[in-house]
Amino acid sequence: MNKQKLPHLLGSKWTAQSSTLGWRHFQVVNRQNEGALVFAELVAACDESVRLWVNAQVLKNRRLWQPGWRSLLEQSQAQD
């Protein structure tokens, strides 16, 4: 049996470093494996109609995404 890549992805929360489709806080509600790639469907925390699919590897880029929901102050402190 193959080991699942990114097993804790579903349900995880993320903060975009810059506004994404008008929002910063997202939660992973779905995942899709496409060969060696894993994609995550993100939903904005405050507006469930705002959804986007991203390659899950992009979530590891701390210049674009931070794990958890962080305030603007926490984001600015993390960049210093």
PEJO-V550694 format. One line per field, one symbol per residue. ss: DSSP state (~ for helix, > for strand, _ for the rest). psi: psi as a letter, one per 40 degrees, with the letter a starting at -180 (. if undefined). burial: I if it has 16 or more other C-alpha atoms within 10 Angstrom, else O. Layout:
ss: ???
psi: ???
burial: ???
This chain:
ss: ____________>>>>>>>>__>>>>>>>>>>>>__>>>>>>>>______>>>>>~~~~~____>>>____~~~~~~~~_
psi: hihhhfdedheiiihhdihhfeidhiiheiihhgbeihihhihhdegeehiihihdddeeheedihiihiidddddddd.
burial: OOOOOOOOIOOOIIIIIOOOOOIIIIIIOOIOOOOOOIIIIIIIIOOOOOIOOOIIOOIOOOOOIIOOIIOOOOIOOOOO
